[in-house]
Structure formats: structure tokens, C-alpha cells
Amino acid sequence: MNEKQERRAAAESGQKAVGAAVAASAAGAQPSITAPANSIRPLRHGVDSLYLSFPGGIDPDLAVWLQECKLKAQSSNDHVMALGGIGMGDHQFTVLPRGRGRFAFVLEDNWFSIQLSNASAGVLPLALVQLRSEYLTAVGPDEAVATITKLVEGMGEVTGPPKISRIDLFADFCTDHDLASLPGSHWVKRSKKRSIHEESDQVTGISFGSGNEVSARLYDKTRELLKSGKDYMRPLWAMEGWDGAAQVWRMEFQIRREGLPAQMLGAAADVLACNGSLWRYLCDDWLRLAIPSGSDDTRSRWPTHPLWEDLSRVWDIDPEAPPLTRVPKSRLPSDDRLFRHGISGLSSFMAREGITALDEGLGEFLHAMEAYYDNPARQFPEGLEAYIRRKTKAKARRYNVRLDGHEQG
């Protein structure tokens, strides 16, 4: 049996196993839950990312409009490029200058990334939508699916309910165990692929089955936040008892449609209740942290590590993390980014001119900037005010902001 056949056999076996778990859950059967040990301190769990496919066809008038927006977004002229956006309902979407794969149009804001097929797409769905992590954290998957369904219905003829193309389940937790030091032999897994991620000679994460229908990652989420800037997670952890300093690990499973059980291939709104059963299957049968036995070479019989027993039952002990925050639709730069970067030019100018008083420095800086941009010898013939207006329109498109002074919220 070659590697491709092995993966197919494993996927089919996995689908049968999780299908049985989902069916048992639907019938009301619940696994027994023992008192939680101190192996982990769970913080949050739920759906980190969700991709939906909508069958149907695009509104021809919308397709023409989006094609015009896409051409404007390709322009090198800021005035023209700023018009490469589109308002739909209470969303102000950025239209990207290029399509993605076989999808002609891509619309984005802080809630959704929407890929739309054009009118002649044939077998392609109307839309492939990514529901972004922060938005899912704020409202939960059920409300998010209902919101995007209503929005896509205004983009064309939708011929059926949305179905899941990919779902990422996660659990954030603290532990006293040194997960980074565990040898590979302690993991009992369906996939043969295992990759170690390091930074500054420290193990920051482990990946299993990358690129397959089902894959998993165990990684240091606190370290990852330093790069991603997703600081909205910190107060949510704190509400669950995080002390603000302890290392937080994230266990995350990514399941593409080909890896989903038959019971989860229907309408997305109907199958999200099966997430707990899917999580238990993934932790029990797809990937497991075990305690090696010196007297038994059959890895499948090795006892499960107490940490993993606790982790596999987070959905049973507690329902999915509740919605706790409000997420703006716009993608605004943070105060930290604006003022840390923005102060550089001012401080450099004041140092050059020998100015130490802030009021004087601001006034002289503005005067010098006006003189620079209003100089006909420069490459800014419209002057400072018109130049700022042009750049502001271009940034508003990028940040999904309407120029009536109101952000998308």
C-alpha cells in the first residue's frame, strides 16, 4: 500500500470512528466524566476558524460592479485605488486587486474574507467564506454563520445552505508539564508527519500531519501573541483565571471537508453542535499523548497521559467559551502602531532644529511640512492638504472605514 492509499484508508477509518461518536452524541449518550485532575488548567476552547461554502450564482450586476472595483484597486493612482471598495449592508469591504485561485473576486474586512465566483464560474460555488478568528471569539459560530448567510444571500442566488469547508477547533490551557521536552515516541498518532518548531533554541510548537485532511498543532500561544498582536485573547484568559504571566499552550486541530465525518457534511448551522464529539474523537483516536510501557510494544495499548485525558474532555466539562467581546468590522491600526511610528519624524525634526518644547516643535514641524509639500519643485503638485486627502482615502479603503467619520463596528 503506497502513502496515498494509507492516507485514504486512515481518513476512511477516522470518519467511521468519529461518525459513531457524533451519532452517539446526537442520541444523547455522554461519556463519563471523572473529577478533573491538576494536569491542565483549561482557559478557553471553541472554533478558531471556520470556512463555509455557499452554492449558487452571483448577481450579474454585482459581478460587473466588482470587476470595476477590482480594476480600480489595481491602479497606481491613489484617487482611483481608493474607490476599490464596496459597501454591503453595514460592511465596507476592501476589494482586492486580484482574485484567488479560481474565484474572481475577493472582499475583506475584519469579520470576513469572501471569495466570489463570477457569473460564468460553472461548477464553482457562489462563495467561499472565511470567518475570522476574532469575530468567532466575539459572537460564537452559530451567530457568525447566521450573519454571513444573510450577507451572502444579498450577493446572488443562493441555492442551498452553507456547508463547512474547513473547521479549526482549539483549546487553550496552562500546565506544569514541560510539553516541549516530550519525545516523539510518546505521541500515538494516525499521521506519520511530525515537525518540531524552534525559536532561539527553544521548542515553541509541534505540528502533526501538516497538509493532510486532518492536521494538528500544539504550540506556545503566549509567544505567538507577541507576533500576531491578537491581544484580545489576554483579557479573555484572565476572566478564566489566567494570572497574566503563565505560559498558555494551544492545542488546535484543522479539519478539511474531506476529513469530516458524514454526519458533519450537511448544513453548517445543523452540525456545529457536533464539535464536542469531533474533538473527543480527534483526541482519543487521531492523536494521543501516551505513557510508554516498557513491557508492551503495542503503542495503541499504552495508557493515556493524565494531561491528555483532561484535554480530551474540555467540551464535556464546560461548553464552548461564551461570546465576551465586540469586534469592529474595520481593520484599524492600533494606537501603539500610530503613535510609536508617528513620533519618529517629529522627534527627528525637533532634534535637527534644536527644539525641546513640544508645542513649538509641533508648530514648526507643521510649518516645515507645508512648505515641503507646497514647493512646486517637489513631486507633489497638489499641495499638502490635497495630498493628505488623497492618502487618507487610500488608507480608508485599506482599513474598511467610511469617510463620514465613522468606523465599521
C-alpha positions as CSV (number, residue, x, y, z in Angstrom):
1,M,0.0,0.0,0.0
2,N,1.5,3.4,-1.0
3,E,1.4,6.5,1.1
4,K,-1.6,8.0,-0.7
5,Q,-3.6,4.8,-0.2
6,E,-2.5,4.7,3.5
7,R,-3.8,8.3,4.0
8,R,-7.1,7.4,2.3
9,A,-7.5,4.3,4.5
10,A,-6.7,6.3,7.6
11,A,-9.2,9.0,6.7
12,E,-12.0,6.5,6.0
13,S,-11.3,4.7,9.3
14,G,-11.3,8.1,11.1
15,Q,-14.5,9.1,9.5
16,K,-16.2,5.9,10.7
17,A,-14.9,6.4,14.2
18,V,-15.9,10.0,14.6
19,G,-19.2,9.3,12.8
20,A,-20.0,6.8,15.6
21,A,-19.1,9.4,18.2
22,V,-21.2,12.0,16.6
23,A,-24.1,9.6,16.3
24,A,-23.8,8.7,20.0
25,S,-23.8,12.4,20.9
26,A,-26.9,13.0,18.8
27,A,-28.6,10.2,20.6
28,G,-27.9,11.7,24.0
29,A,-25.1,9.4,25.1
30,Q,-22.4,11.2,27.1
31,P,-19.0,9.9,28.1
32,S,-18.4,9.5,31.8
33,I,-16.6,12.5,33.3
34,T,-14.3,12.0,36.3
35,A,-13.2,14.8,38.6
36,P,-10.6,16.9,36.6
37,A,-7.1,16.3,37.6
38,N,-4.5,19.1,38.0
39,S,-2.7,18.2,34.8
40,I,-4.1,21.2,32.9
41,R,-5.9,24.4,33.8
42,P,-8.3,25.0,30.9
43,L,-8.9,28.6,29.9
44,R,-10.9,28.7,26.6
45,H,-11.9,26.4,23.8
46,G,-14.1,26.6,20.7
47,V,-13.9,27.3,17.0
48,D,-10.8,29.3,16.0
49,S,-11.5,29.5,12.2
50,L,-14.4,28.4,10.0
51,Y,-14.6,28.2,6.2
52,L,-18.0,28.0,4.6
53,S,-19.1,27.2,1.0
54,F,-22.3,28.7,-0.4
55,P,-23.8,27.1,-3.5
56,G,-25.4,29.3,-6.1
57,G,-24.5,32.0,-8.6
58,I,-23.5,35.7,-8.3
59,D,-25.8,38.6,-9.2
60,P,-24.7,39.7,-12.7
61,D,-24.9,43.4,-11.8
62,L,-22.8,42.8,-8.7
63,A,-20.2,40.9,-10.8
64,V,-19.9,44.0,-13.1
65,W,-19.6,46.3,-10.2
66,L,-16.9,44.1,-8.5
67,Q,-14.9,43.9,-11.8
68,E,-14.8,47.7,-11.9
69,C,-13.7,47.8,-8.2
70,K,-11.0,45.3,-8.9
71,L,-9.7,47.3,-11.8
72,K,-9.6,50.5,-9.7
73,A,-7.8,48.6,-6.9
74,Q,-5.1,47.7,-9.5
75,S,-4.4,51.4,-10.2
76,S,-1.2,53.1,-9.2
77,N,-3.2,56.4,-8.7
78,D,-4.3,56.8,-5.1
79,H,-7.5,58.6,-6.1
80,V,-8.6,55.7,-8.3
81,M,-7.4,53.0,-6.0
82,A,-9.3,54.5,-3.1
83,L,-12.5,53.7,-5.0
84,G,-11.7,50.0,-5.0
85,G,-14.1,49.2,-2.1
86,I,-17.7,48.4,-1.8
87,G,-20.4,48.9,0.8
88,M,-22.8,46.0,1.5
89,G,-25.2,46.3,4.3
90,D,-23.3,47.8,7.3
91,H,-20.0,46.4,5.9
92,Q,-17.4,48.4,4.0
93,F,-15.4,45.8,2.1
94,T,-12.0,46.2,0.5
95,V,-11.9,44.6,-2.9
96,L,-8.5,43.1,-3.6
97,P,-6.8,43.8,-7.0
98,R,-6.6,40.1,-7.8
99,G,-8.8,37.1,-7.4
100,R,-7.8,34.0,-5.5
101,G,-7.4,30.7,-7.3
102,R,-10.5,30.1,-9.5
103,F,-12.5,32.8,-7.6
104,A,-12.7,36.1,-9.5
105,F,-13.3,38.4,-6.6
106,V,-12.0,38.7,-3.0
107,L,-13.7,41.0,-0.5
108,E,-12.3,41.5,3.0
109,D,-12.9,43.3,6.3
110,N,-12.2,42.4,9.9
111,W,-15.0,39.8,10.1
112,F,-14.9,38.0,6.8
113,S,-12.7,37.1,3.8
114,I,-15.2,36.4,1.0
115,Q,-14.1,34.8,-2.3
116,L,-16.8,35.1,-5.0
117,S,-17.0,33.3,-8.4
118,N,-18.0,35.3,-11.4
119,A,-21.2,34.7,-13.4
120,S,-19.6,32.1,-15.7
121,A,-18.0,30.0,-13.0
122,G,-19.9,26.8,-13.8
123,V,-19.4,24.2,-11.0
124,L,-17.8,26.6,-8.6
125,P,-19.9,27.7,-5.5
126,L,-21.1,31.2,-5.3
127,A,-18.8,32.0,-2.3
128,L,-16.1,30.6,-0.1
129,V,-16.0,32.5,3.1
130,Q,-13.5,32.6,6.0
131,L,-15.0,33.7,9.3
132,R,-12.1,35.3,11.1
133,S,-10.9,34.2,14.5
134,E,-11.5,37.4,16.4
135,Y,-15.1,37.6,15.2
136,L,-15.8,34.0,16.1
137,T,-14.3,34.6,19.5
138,A,-16.7,37.5,20.0
139,V,-20.0,36.1,18.9
140,G,-19.6,32.3,18.6
141,P,-20.0,30.2,15.4
142,D,-23.8,30.0,15.4
143,E,-24.4,33.7,15.2
144,A,-21.4,34.1,12.8
145,V,-22.9,31.6,10.4
146,A,-26.3,33.3,10.6
147,T,-24.8,36.7,9.9
148,I,-22.7,35.7,6.9
149,T,-25.6,33.7,5.4
150,K,-27.8,36.8,5.3
151,L,-25.0,38.8,3.8
152,V,-24.2,36.3,1.0
153,E,-27.9,36.0,0.2
154,G,-27.6,39.6,-1.0
155,M,-24.8,38.8,-3.4
156,G,-26.7,36.4,-5.7
157,E,-28.9,33.4,-5.9
158,V,-28.1,31.0,-3.0
159,T,-29.4,27.6,-3.9
160,G,-28.7,25.8,-0.5
161,P,-27.5,26.3,3.0
162,P,-23.7,26.9,3.6
163,K,-21.6,23.8,4.3
164,I,-18.3,23.6,6.2
165,S,-15.2,23.5,4.0
166,R,-12.8,23.6,6.9
167,I,-13.1,24.0,10.7
168,D,-10.4,24.6,13.3
169,L,-11.1,23.6,16.9
170,F,-8.9,24.7,19.7
171,A,-8.3,24.6,23.5
172,D,-6.1,27.0,25.4
173,F,-4.7,25.8,28.7
174,C,-1.9,26.1,31.3
175,T,0.1,23.2,32.6
176,D,3.1,22.4,34.8
177,H,4.2,19.7,32.4
178,D,7.1,20.5,30.1
179,L,5.4,19.7,26.8
180,A,8.4,20.9,24.8
181,S,10.6,18.2,26.2
182,L,8.3,15.2,25.5
183,P,10.0,12.8,23.0
184,G,8.2,11.9,19.8
185,S,7.7,8.3,20.9
186,H,5.2,9.5,23.5
187,W,2.7,10.5,20.8
188,V,0.4,7.9,19.3
189,K,-0.9,9.3,16.1
190,R,-2.5,8.4,12.8
191,S,-0.3,10.7,10.7
192,K,3.4,9.8,10.2
193,K,4.2,13.5,9.8
194,R,5.6,15.3,12.9
195,S,7.5,18.6,12.8
196,I,9.2,20.5,15.6
197,H,9.2,24.3,15.6
198,E,12.0,26.2,17.4
199,E,13.0,29.7,18.1
200,S,16.2,30.8,19.7
201,D,17.0,27.2,20.5
202,Q,13.6,26.8,22.3
203,V,10.8,24.4,21.2
204,T,7.8,26.6,20.5
205,G,5.5,24.0,19.0
206,I,4.8,20.7,17.3
207,S,2.9,20.0,14.1
208,F,1.2,16.7,13.2
209,G,0.0,15.8,9.7
210,S,0.7,19.1,8.1
211,G,-1.1,19.3,4.7
212,N,-3.4,16.4,5.3
213,E,-7.2,16.3,5.6
214,V,-6.7,16.4,9.3
215,S,-3.8,18.1,11.0
216,A,-2.9,19.4,14.4
217,R,-0.7,21.9,16.2
218,L,0.4,22.2,19.8
219,Y,2.2,25.5,20.4
220,D,3.0,28.2,22.9
221,K,0.2,30.7,22.3
222,T,1.6,33.4,24.6
223,R,4.7,33.5,22.4
224,E,2.6,33.6,19.3
225,L,0.6,36.6,20.5
226,L,3.8,38.6,20.6
227,K,4.0,38.2,16.8
228,S,0.3,38.2,15.8
229,G,-0.8,41.1,18.1
230,K,-4.0,39.3,19.0
231,D,-4.1,40.8,22.4
232,Y,-7.9,40.4,22.7
233,M,-7.1,36.9,24.0
234,R,-5.4,38.1,27.2
235,P,-8.4,39.6,29.0
236,L,-10.5,36.6,28.0
237,W,-7.9,34.2,29.5
238,A,-7.8,36.5,32.6
239,M,-11.6,36.1,33.0
240,E,-11.0,32.3,33.3
241,G,-8.3,32.6,36.0
242,W,-5.1,33.3,34.0
243,D,-2.6,35.2,36.1
244,G,-1.2,37.2,33.1
245,A,2.3,35.6,33.3
246,A,1.9,31.8,33.0
247,Q,2.6,30.1,29.7
248,V,-0.5,29.3,27.7
249,W,-0.5,26.3,25.3
250,R,-2.9,25.9,22.5
251,M,-4.0,22.5,21.1
252,E,-5.5,23.1,17.7
253,F,-7.0,20.7,15.1
254,Q,-7.6,21.7,11.5
255,I,-10.2,19.5,9.7
256,R,-10.9,20.0,5.9
257,R,-14.1,18.8,4.4
258,E,-12.5,15.6,3.2
259,G,-11.7,14.7,6.8
260,L,-15.1,15.4,8.2
261,P,-17.5,12.5,9.2
262,A,-20.6,12.0,7.1
263,Q,-22.7,13.5,9.9
264,M,-20.9,16.8,9.6
265,L,-21.3,17.2,5.8
266,G,-24.7,18.8,6.0
267,A,-25.8,22.4,6.6
268,A,-23.3,24.2,8.8
269,A,-26.0,25.5,11.2
270,D,-27.2,22.0,11.9
271,V,-23.8,20.3,12.5
272,L,-21.9,22.7,14.7
273,A,-23.4,21.1,17.8
274,C,-21.3,18.0,17.0
275,N,-18.0,19.9,17.7
276,G,-17.6,18.2,21.1
277,S,-17.9,14.7,19.6
278,L,-15.4,15.6,16.9
279,W,-12.9,17.0,19.5
280,R,-13.2,13.8,21.6
281,Y,-12.5,11.6,18.5
282,L,-9.5,13.7,17.5
283,C,-8.0,13.5,21.0
284,D,-8.9,9.8,21.5
285,D,-8.2,8.2,18.1
286,W,-6.4,10.6,15.8
287,L,-3.7,12.0,18.2
288,R,-2.9,10.9,21.8
289,L,-0.2,11.6,24.3
290,A,0.6,8.3,26.0
291,I,2.8,6.9,28.7
292,P,5.2,4.4,27.1
293,S,5.2,0.9,28.5
294,G,8.5,-1.0,28.8
295,S,6.6,-4.3,28.8
296,D,4.3,-3.7,25.8
297,D,5.5,-2.8,22.3
298,T,1.9,-2.2,21.0
299,R,1.6,1.6,21.2
300,S,-2.2,1.6,20.9
301,R,-2.4,-0.2,24.3
302,W,-0.2,2.4,26.1
303,P,-2.1,4.3,28.8
304,T,-3.2,7.9,28.0
305,H,-1.3,10.6,29.8
306,P,-3.5,12.3,32.5
307,L,-2.8,15.7,30.8
308,W,-4.3,14.4,27.6
309,E,-7.3,12.8,29.4
310,D,-8.2,16.2,30.8
311,L,-7.6,17.9,27.4
312,S,-9.9,15.5,25.5
313,R,-12.8,16.2,27.8
314,V,-12.8,20.0,27.9
315,W,-16.0,20.1,25.9
316,D,-17.7,17.7,28.4
317,I,-16.6,19.6,31.5
318,D,-17.6,23.0,30.1
319,P,-19.5,24.2,27.0
320,E,-17.8,26.3,24.3
321,A,-16.4,29.6,25.6
322,P,-19.1,32.2,25.6
323,P,-19.0,35.4,23.5
324,L,-17.4,38.1,25.5
325,T,-16.3,40.9,23.2
326,R,-17.4,43.3,20.5
327,V,-15.3,43.2,17.3
328,P,-15.3,46.2,14.8
329,K,-15.7,45.3,11.1
330,S,-12.9,47.7,10.2
331,R,-9.3,46.8,10.4
332,L,-7.9,49.8,12.2
333,P,-4.2,50.4,13.2
334,S,-3.6,50.4,16.9
335,D,-2.7,53.5,18.9
336,D,0.6,51.8,19.7
337,R,1.4,51.5,16.0
338,L,0.2,55.0,15.1
339,F,1.9,57.0,17.8
340,R,5.1,54.9,18.2
341,H,5.8,55.2,14.4
342,G,4.3,58.7,14.1
343,I,6.5,60.2,16.7
344,S,9.7,59.3,14.9
345,G,9.6,62.0,12.3
346,L,8.6,64.7,14.8
347,S,11.3,63.9,17.3
348,S,13.9,63.7,14.5
349,F,12.8,67.1,13.2
350,M,13.0,68.7,16.7
351,A,16.5,67.2,17.3
352,R,17.6,68.6,13.9
353,E,16.2,72.1,14.7
354,G,17.4,72.1,18.3
355,I,13.8,72.4,19.7
356,T,12.9,70.8,23.0
357,A,9.4,72.3,23.7
358,L,6.6,70.1,22.3
359,D,4.2,72.9,21.4
360,E,7.0,74.8,19.5
361,G,8.1,71.6,17.8
362,L,4.6,70.7,16.6
363,G,4.1,74.1,15.2
364,E,7.4,74.3,13.4
365,F,7.1,70.8,12.1
366,L,3.7,71.5,10.6
367,H,5.0,74.8,9.0
368,A,8.0,73.0,7.5
369,M,5.8,70.1,6.2
370,E,3.5,72.6,4.5
371,A,6.5,74.3,2.9
372,Y,7.9,71.0,1.7
373,Y,4.7,69.8,0.0
374,D,3.7,73.2,-1.4
375,N,7.1,73.7,-3.1
376,P,6.4,73.5,-6.8
377,A,9.8,71.9,-7.3
378,R,8.7,68.8,-5.4
379,Q,6.7,65.9,-6.9
380,F,3.5,66.9,-5.0
381,P,1.8,69.4,-7.3
382,E,-1.5,69.3,-5.4
383,G,0.0,70.7,-2.1
384,L,-0.2,69.3,1.4
385,E,-3.9,69.5,2.0
386,A,-4.8,67.7,-1.2
387,Y,-2.0,65.2,-0.8
388,I,-3.2,64.3,2.8
389,R,-6.8,63.9,1.5
390,R,-5.7,61.6,-1.2
391,K,-3.6,59.4,1.1
392,T,-6.5,59.4,3.7
393,K,-8.9,58.0,1.1
394,A,-6.4,55.2,0.2
395,K,-5.9,54.3,3.9
396,A,-9.7,54.3,4.5
397,R,-10.1,51.7,1.8
398,R,-7.4,49.5,3.4
399,Y,-8.9,49.9,6.9
400,N,-12.6,49.4,5.8
401,V,-13.6,52.8,7.0
402,R,-16.2,55.1,5.5
403,L,-15.1,58.7,5.2
404,D,-18.1,60.1,7.0
405,G,-16.0,59.8,10.2
406,H,-17.4,56.5,11.3
407,E,-15.6,53.3,11.6
408,Q,-17.3,49.9,10.9
409,G,-18.5,48.5,14.2
